[in-house]
Amino acid sequence: MHPKLSSSFLPSIIFLSLVFLFVYSTFLPFYTNKPASFPTKKFLPSSSSSCNLFYGSWVLDSTKPKPFYHDSCPFHRNAWNCLKNKRDNMGIINSWKWVPNGCRLERIDPWRFLGLMRNRSIGFVGDSLNENFLVSFLCVLRVADSGAKKWKKKGAWRGAYFPKYNVTVAYHRAVLLAKYKWKPKPSTVSDQDGLKGIYRVDVDIPADEWISITDFYDVLVFNTGHWWGYDKFPKETPLVFYQHGRPISPPLGLLDGLQVVLENMVRYIEKEVPKSNLKFWRLQSPRHFYGGEWNQNGSCLFDRPLEEDQLDLWFDPSNNGVNKEARTLNHLIKEALQGTNVQLLDLTHLSEFRADAHPAIWLGKKDAVSIWGQDCMHWCLPGVPDTWVDILAQLILNSFETG
């Protein structure tokens, strides 16, 4: 019986096997990994309800990979090169990991990022905190192209060209974004008021350093804020605001002047930067002066990040503290950007915690502290701006991948 029974089932078995092979070969491509040269990972945008890259907590992680770069990076600025300047606790400073709420922040892959950015360019425009950001970015990307060369064309203050990928990343120094220039007081005017002259600010004209680069960069990151203070422009040398070539009347105070500049610069960006290009506006990088301003012995010799419940005490404008300006200026910037296609790069909150990560007294020059005070505004490199780079890279990748 068995041989006869087996022979009767043989055609059915062969038929089922052929069907299985056909189905398997048909659907196999849908389950095969994509080639490594193509992006395989989709990142959630910052606006996703399940993922906010800008809010979370810092976690001390002894397994966190070491920074991509060291004190030998050729793009370093000496005062921020905290490894070279022997700043205390650099190992611990770079062991804190930013963990966003509801999702994971990927560490930038410089090779993959530059591969995606091939034949493209990224520009930073603003004050020295955007330069701080840029230096971190250049040093990170250089590990994927050791042939990177310094680049200072198109009016750039500093930058780099990555020949292996034909990618340019650069910074244009424009601290107020609007055009401004010094006008000394005429010798015929009395000295009784103490006025030495004025800085004329043309609120409707972008600074020369970036007015002609709006269509050169595929990605632009703007900021302004740290120069909008009376420590930079005291009553002896104030900002005086002009529009259409004439002084604005009645004269504007500092914050009102900033508001008008923001409105005009955002309008210019929307008009002149191609709509297909990515546009970001980095919100304020908080300062951490304790006990006084930078010129009043303010200090930031902390050995760990602030706690969540300390942040309002440090930064809420209602407390009138030394470092209150970041949130005040952010409010004006957010208002100016409402309804535009400029994305907010809100790095303020995550940076507010990091009172421990500034150059402080380790500035690389013998008399720097006695002349300039501690640096509790810029950041050590490697350090917090490396996390900014991770976030920006993730947002850029997401935008280009989802197109």
C-alpha positions as CSV (number, residue, x, y, z in Angstrom):
1,M,0.0,0.0,0.0
2,H,2.7,2.5,0.9
3,P,4.5,2.6,-2.5
4,K,1.2,3.1,-4.3
5,L,0.0,5.8,-1.9
6,S,3.4,7.8,-2.2
7,S,3.3,7.7,-6.0
8,S,-0.3,9.2,-6.0
9,F,0.9,12.2,-3.9
10,L,4.1,12.9,-5.8
11,P,2.5,15.2,-8.5
12,S,0.8,17.2,-5.8
13,I,4.0,17.7,-3.8
14,I,5.9,18.8,-7.0
15,F,3.1,21.2,-7.8
16,L,3.0,22.8,-4.3
17,S,6.8,23.1,-4.4
18,L,6.7,25.0,-7.6
19,V,4.0,27.3,-6.3
20,F,6.1,28.0,-3.2
21,L,9.2,28.8,-5.2
22,F,7.2,31.2,-7.5
23,V,5.7,33.0,-4.5
24,Y,9.0,33.2,-2.7
25,S,10.9,34.6,-5.8
26,T,8.1,37.1,-6.4
27,F,8.1,38.7,-3.0
28,L,11.7,38.3,-2.1
29,P,12.7,41.8,-3.4
30,F,10.3,43.5,-1.0
31,Y,12.3,42.0,2.0
32,T,15.8,42.4,0.7
33,N,17.9,45.1,2.3
34,K,18.6,48.2,0.2
35,P,22.2,48.8,-0.9
36,A,24.3,50.5,1.8
37,S,24.8,53.5,-0.4
38,F,21.2,54.6,-0.2
39,P,19.5,56.0,2.9
40,T,17.6,53.2,4.7
41,K,16.4,55.0,7.8
42,K,13.5,57.5,8.0
43,F,13.7,60.1,10.7
44,L,10.7,61.6,12.4
45,P,10.5,65.4,11.8
46,S,10.7,67.6,14.9
47,S,7.1,68.5,14.5
48,S,6.0,64.9,15.0
49,S,3.8,64.5,18.1
50,S,5.7,61.3,19.0
51,C,9.2,62.8,18.7
52,N,10.5,66.2,19.9
53,L,14.3,66.4,19.5
54,F,14.5,69.6,21.4
55,Y,13.0,68.5,24.7
56,G,14.3,65.7,26.9
57,S,17.1,65.2,29.4
58,W,20.8,64.8,29.7
59,V,21.9,61.3,30.9
60,L,25.3,60.4,32.1
61,D,26.4,57.5,29.8
62,S,29.8,55.9,30.3
63,T,29.2,53.9,27.1
64,K,28.7,57.0,24.9
65,P,31.2,57.0,22.0
66,K,34.1,59.3,22.2
67,P,33.9,62.6,20.2
68,F,34.8,62.3,16.5
69,Y,37.6,64.8,16.8
70,H,40.4,66.0,19.1
71,D,42.4,69.1,19.7
72,S,44.3,68.6,16.4
73,C,41.3,69.5,14.2
74,P,42.6,72.2,11.8
75,F,39.3,74.1,12.0
76,H,39.5,74.7,15.8
77,R,39.3,78.2,17.2
78,N,41.9,78.4,20.0
79,A,39.6,79.8,22.7
80,W,37.1,76.9,22.3
81,N,39.7,74.1,22.0
82,C,39.2,73.0,25.5
83,L,41.2,69.8,25.1
84,K,44.3,71.8,24.0
85,N,43.7,74.3,26.8
86,K,43.6,71.5,29.4
87,R,40.1,72.3,30.6
88,D,39.1,70.2,33.6
89,N,36.5,67.4,33.3
90,M,36.4,67.2,29.5
91,G,35.8,63.4,29.7
92,I,32.8,63.9,31.9
93,I,31.5,66.9,29.9
94,N,31.4,64.6,26.8
95,S,29.9,61.7,28.7
96,W,26.5,63.4,29.0
97,K,24.1,62.2,26.3
98,W,21.0,64.1,25.2
99,V,17.9,61.9,25.2
100,P,14.9,63.5,23.6
101,N,11.3,62.8,24.7
102,G,9.6,60.0,22.8
103,C,12.4,59.1,20.3
104,R,16.0,58.5,19.8
105,L,18.5,61.0,18.6
106,E,20.9,59.4,16.1
107,R,24.5,60.3,16.2
108,I,25.6,61.8,12.9
109,D,27.3,59.4,10.5
110,P,29.7,61.8,8.7
111,W,30.2,59.5,5.7
112,R,26.5,58.9,5.1
113,F,25.7,62.6,5.7
114,L,28.3,63.9,3.3
115,G,27.2,61.2,0.8
116,L,23.7,62.6,0.9
117,M,24.9,66.2,0.7
118,R,27.1,65.5,-2.3
119,N,27.3,68.5,-4.6
120,R,25.4,70.6,-2.0
121,S,26.4,73.3,0.4
122,I,25.5,74.5,3.9
123,G,25.8,78.1,5.1
124,F,25.6,79.5,8.7
125,V,24.8,83.2,9.0
126,G,24.9,85.2,12.3
127,D,27.1,85.8,15.3
128,S,29.9,83.8,17.0
129,L,27.6,81.2,18.4
130,N,26.8,80.1,14.9
131,E,30.6,80.1,14.3
132,N,30.9,77.9,17.4
133,F,28.3,75.6,15.8
134,L,30.1,75.6,12.5
135,V,33.5,74.7,13.9
136,S,31.9,71.6,15.6
137,F,30.3,70.7,12.3
138,L,33.5,71.0,10.3
139,C,35.6,68.9,12.8
140,V,32.9,66.2,12.8
141,L,32.6,66.0,9.0
142,R,36.4,66.1,8.5
143,V,36.7,62.5,9.7
144,A,34.9,61.4,6.5
145,D,37.2,63.5,4.3
146,S,40.7,64.2,5.7
147,G,41.4,66.2,2.5
148,A,39.0,69.0,3.6
149,K,40.4,72.4,2.9
150,K,39.7,75.8,4.5
151,W,37.3,77.9,2.4
152,K,36.7,81.6,2.6
153,K,35.0,82.6,-0.6
154,K,31.7,84.4,-1.2
155,G,32.4,86.6,1.8
156,A,32.6,83.8,4.3
157,W,34.3,84.4,7.6
158,R,35.5,80.8,7.7
159,G,34.5,77.4,6.2
160,A,35.6,74.2,4.6
161,Y,35.4,72.4,1.3
162,F,35.2,68.6,1.3
163,P,36.6,67.6,-2.1
164,K,35.7,63.9,-1.9
165,Y,32.0,64.9,-1.9
166,N,32.1,68.3,-3.4
167,V,30.4,69.8,-0.3
168,T,31.0,73.3,1.1
169,V,30.1,74.3,4.7
170,A,30.8,77.9,5.7
171,Y,30.0,80.7,8.1
172,H,29.2,84.3,7.3
173,R,29.6,86.7,10.2
174,A,26.7,89.1,10.4
175,V,26.0,89.7,14.1
176,L,22.9,91.9,13.6
177,L,21.9,90.4,10.3
178,A,21.1,93.9,9.1
179,K,23.7,96.2,7.7
180,Y,25.3,98.5,10.3
181,K,28.2,100.9,10.4
182,W,30.0,103.3,12.8
183,K,29.4,107.0,12.4
184,P,31.6,109.1,14.7
185,K,30.2,112.2,16.3
186,P,31.0,115.4,14.3
187,S,33.8,117.4,16.0
188,T,31.4,120.4,16.1
189,V,29.0,118.7,18.5
190,S,29.4,119.2,22.2
191,D,30.8,116.4,24.4
192,Q,28.5,117.2,27.3
193,D,26.2,114.2,26.6
194,G,29.1,111.7,26.5
195,L,28.1,110.5,23.0
196,K,31.0,109.3,21.0
197,G,29.0,108.4,17.9
198,I,26.4,106.0,16.7
199,Y,26.0,102.7,14.9
200,R,23.6,103.2,12.0
201,V,21.5,100.1,11.5
202,D,19.6,99.9,8.2
203,V,16.8,97.6,9.2
204,D,15.7,96.9,5.7
205,I,19.1,96.1,4.2
206,P,20.9,92.7,4.9
207,A,24.6,92.9,5.9
208,D,27.0,92.8,3.0
209,E,28.5,89.5,4.3
210,W,25.4,87.5,3.3
211,I,23.2,89.7,1.0
212,S,24.5,87.9,-2.2
213,I,24.7,84.3,-1.0
214,T,20.9,83.5,-0.7
215,D,20.9,81.2,-3.7
216,F,24.4,79.7,-3.2
217,Y,23.6,77.4,-0.2
218,D,21.2,74.5,-0.3
219,V,20.8,74.8,3.5
220,L,21.0,78.0,5.5
221,V,21.1,78.4,9.3
222,F,20.5,81.9,10.6
223,N,20.8,83.4,14.1
224,T,21.1,86.7,15.8
225,G,20.8,87.8,19.4
226,H,24.0,88.0,21.4
227,W,24.9,91.5,20.2
228,W,21.5,92.9,21.0
229,G,22.5,94.2,24.5
230,Y,23.6,97.4,26.1
231,D,26.9,95.8,27.0
232,K,27.7,95.8,23.3
233,F,26.1,99.1,22.5
234,P,26.0,101.4,25.5
235,K,24.5,104.9,25.6
236,E,27.8,106.4,24.5
237,T,27.8,104.4,21.2
238,P,24.1,103.3,20.7
239,L,22.4,101.7,17.8
240,V,20.3,104.1,15.7
241,F,17.8,102.6,13.4
242,Y,17.2,103.7,9.8
243,Q,14.6,102.6,7.2
244,H,14.4,103.7,3.6
245,G,17.6,105.6,4.2
246,R,16.2,107.8,7.0
247,P,16.2,107.7,10.8
248,I,13.1,106.0,12.2
249,S,11.1,108.5,14.2
250,P,10.5,108.3,17.1
251,P,13.7,106.5,17.7
252,L,13.5,102.8,18.6
253,G,14.8,101.1,21.7
254,L,17.0,98.0,21.4
255,L,14.3,95.4,21.5
256,D,11.9,97.3,19.3
257,G,14.8,97.8,16.9
258,L,15.5,94.0,16.9
259,Q,11.8,93.3,16.2
260,V,11.8,95.5,13.1
261,V,15.1,94.0,11.9
262,L,13.8,90.5,12.4
263,E,10.6,91.3,10.4
264,N,12.6,92.8,7.5
265,M,15.3,90.0,7.4
266,V,12.7,87.2,7.5
267,R,10.8,89.0,4.7
268,Y,14.1,89.2,2.7
269,I,14.9,85.5,3.3
270,E,11.4,84.4,2.2
271,K,11.7,86.5,-1.0
272,E,15.3,85.8,-2.0
273,V,16.1,82.2,-0.8
274,P,14.7,79.6,-3.2
275,K,11.7,77.9,-1.8
276,S,13.3,74.5,-2.4
277,N,16.2,75.3,-0.1
278,L,16.1,74.4,3.6
279,K,16.0,77.3,5.9
280,F,16.6,77.1,9.7
281,W,16.7,79.7,12.4
282,R,18.7,78.7,15.5
283,L,17.1,80.1,18.6
284,Q,19.3,81.5,21.4
285,S,22.3,79.7,23.0
286,P,21.9,80.5,26.7
287,R,24.7,82.0,28.7
288,H,25.6,80.7,32.2
289,F,27.2,83.6,34.1
290,Y,26.8,83.2,37.9
291,G,27.4,86.0,40.3
292,G,27.6,88.8,37.7
293,E,28.0,89.7,34.0
294,W,31.1,88.8,32.0
295,N,32.7,92.1,33.0
296,Q,31.6,91.8,36.6
297,N,33.4,88.6,37.6
298,G,30.6,86.3,36.4
299,S,31.7,82.7,36.6
300,C,30.7,79.2,35.3
301,L,33.0,76.8,37.1
302,F,30.4,74.0,37.4
303,D,31.1,70.3,37.3
304,R,27.7,69.0,36.2
305,P,24.6,70.2,34.3
306,L,21.8,72.1,36.0
307,E,18.7,70.3,37.2
308,E,15.3,70.8,35.5
309,D,13.9,72.8,38.5
310,Q,16.8,75.2,38.3
311,L,16.2,76.4,34.8
312,D,13.5,79.0,35.4
313,L,15.5,80.5,38.2
314,W,18.3,81.0,35.8
315,F,16.5,82.0,32.6
316,D,12.9,83.1,33.3
317,P,12.8,86.8,32.4
318,S,10.5,87.5,35.3
319,N,13.4,86.7,37.7
320,N,15.5,89.4,36.1
321,G,18.6,87.3,36.2
322,V,21.9,87.8,34.4
323,N,21.0,85.3,31.7
324,K,17.4,86.2,31.1
325,E,17.9,87.6,27.5
326,A,17.8,84.2,25.7
327,R,14.1,83.5,26.4
328,T,13.2,87.2,25.8
329,L,14.8,87.2,22.4
330,N,13.4,83.8,21.5
331,H,9.9,85.2,22.0
332,L,10.5,88.0,19.4
333,I,12.1,85.5,17.0
334,K,9.2,83.1,17.2
335,E,6.8,85.9,16.5
336,A,8.7,87.0,13.4
337,L,8.9,83.5,12.0
338,Q,5.2,82.7,12.4
339,G,3.6,81.6,9.1
340,T,6.9,81.3,7.3
341,N,8.7,78.3,5.9
342,V,11.8,78.9,8.0
343,Q,12.2,76.0,10.5
344,L,12.9,76.7,14.2
345,L,16.1,75.1,15.4
346,D,15.2,75.3,19.1
347,L,18.4,74.4,20.8
348,T,17.8,76.7,23.8
349,H,16.2,74.3,26.3
350,L,18.7,71.5,25.9
351,S,21.6,74.0,26.2
352,E,20.1,75.6,29.3
353,F,21.1,72.6,31.4
354,R,24.8,72.7,30.4
355,A,26.4,75.3,32.8
356,D,29.3,72.8,33.0
357,A,30.4,72.9,29.4
358,H,31.7,76.4,28.7
359,P,35.4,77.3,28.3
360,A,35.2,79.4,31.5
361,I,38.8,80.2,32.5
362,W,40.5,77.8,30.0
363,L,40.8,80.2,27.1
364,G,44.3,79.4,25.8
365,K,45.9,82.8,26.5
366,K,47.6,83.9,29.7
367,D,45.8,87.2,30.3
368,A,42.5,86.4,28.6
369,V,40.4,86.1,31.8
370,S,41.8,89.3,33.3
371,I,40.9,91.1,30.0
372,W,37.7,89.5,28.9
373,G,36.5,87.6,32.0
374,Q,35.4,84.0,31.9
375,D,33.7,82.7,28.8
376,C,30.4,81.4,29.9
377,M,28.7,82.1,26.5
378,H,30.6,80.0,23.9
379,W,31.0,76.2,24.3
380,C,33.9,73.9,24.6
381,L,34.7,71.8,21.6
382,P,34.2,68.9,21.5
383,G,31.0,69.5,23.6
384,V,27.4,70.6,23.5
385,P,27.5,71.9,19.8
386,D,28.2,68.3,18.7
387,T,24.7,67.5,19.9
388,W,23.4,70.5,17.9
389,V,25.2,68.9,14.9
390,D,23.4,65.6,15.5
391,I,20.0,67.3,15.6
392,L,20.6,69.5,12.6
393,A,21.9,66.5,10.6
394,Q,18.9,64.5,11.5
395,L,16.5,67.3,10.4
396,I,18.4,67.8,7.1
397,L,18.4,64.0,6.4
398,N,14.7,63.8,7.2
399,S,13.9,66.7,4.9
400,F,15.9,65.4,1.9
401,E,14.8,61.8,2.3
402,T,11.1,62.7,2.5
403,G,11.6,65.4,-0.2
